[in-house]
Amino acid sequence: MAHTFEDLVELERAAVTAHTQLHTADDYPAARAAWLDAAAAFQAAVTTHAAAEGSSRYEVEMAVKKAVRHPETVS
């Protein structure tokens, strides 16, 4: 499945949210599994997107992370 940049942003936001929830979870093992699943989904989508676009996987990942963590700097 091809992913758009916006899809990648949503997947990274889900991973960041899951990581944040890890610290306050009542069921730590389940929260950790959710975080790892979300992070793995993001990484797989980045790899697929970069290959489909003929782009550097690293550059795609960094662009998405910048868009999620520093949206004010993305034009």
C-alpha positions in Angstrom: 0.0 0.0 0.0 1.3 3.4 -0.9 1.4 6.0 1.8 1.1 9.7 1.4 3.2 12.1 3.4 0.1 12.9 5.4 -0.3 9.2 6.2 3.2 9.1 7.5 2.6 12.1 9.7 -0.5 10.4 11.2 1.4 7.2 11.8 4.2 9.1 13.6 1.7 11.0 15.7 0.2 7.7 16.7 3.6 6.4 17.7 4.4 9.6 19.7 1.1 9.4 21.5 1.6 5.7 22.3 5.0 6.5 23.7 3.6 9.3 25.8 0.9 7.0 27.2 3.5 4.4 28.1 4.7 6.5 31.1 1.3 6.6 32.8 -0.2 3.3 31.7 -1.7 0.9 34.3 -0.8 -2.0 32.1 2.8 -1.3 31.1 3.4 -4.4 29.0 0.3 -3.7 26.9 1.2 0.0 26.5 4.7 -0.9 25.5 3.4 -3.4 22.9 1.1 -0.7 21.5 4.0 1.7 21.3 6.3 -0.8 19.6 3.5 -1.7 17.1 2.9 1.9 16.3 6.6 2.6 15.8 7.0 -0.5 13.6 4.0 0.6 11.5 5.6 4.0 11.0 9.0 2.6 10.1 7.5 0.1 7.6 5.4 2.9 6.0 8.4 5.2 5.7 10.4 2.4 4.0 7.5 1.7 1.5 7.0 5.4 0.8 10.7 6.1 0.2 11.0 3.2 -2.1 7.9 4.2 -4.1 9.1 7.7 -4.4 12.7 6.9 -5.1 13.7 9.0 -2.1 16.1 8.5 0.7 14.5 6.6 3.5 16.4 8.7 6.1 15.3 12.0 4.5 11.6 10.9 4.4 11.8 9.9 8.1 13.4 13.1 9.2 10.9 15.2 7.2 8.0 13.5 8.9 9.5 13.7 12.3 10.1 17.4 11.8 6.5 17.9 10.6 5.3 16.2 13.7 7.6 17.6 16.3 8.2 21.1 14.9 5.2 22.0 12.7 5.9 25.7 12.9 9.0 25.2 10.9 7.4 23.2 8.0 6.3 25.3 5.1 
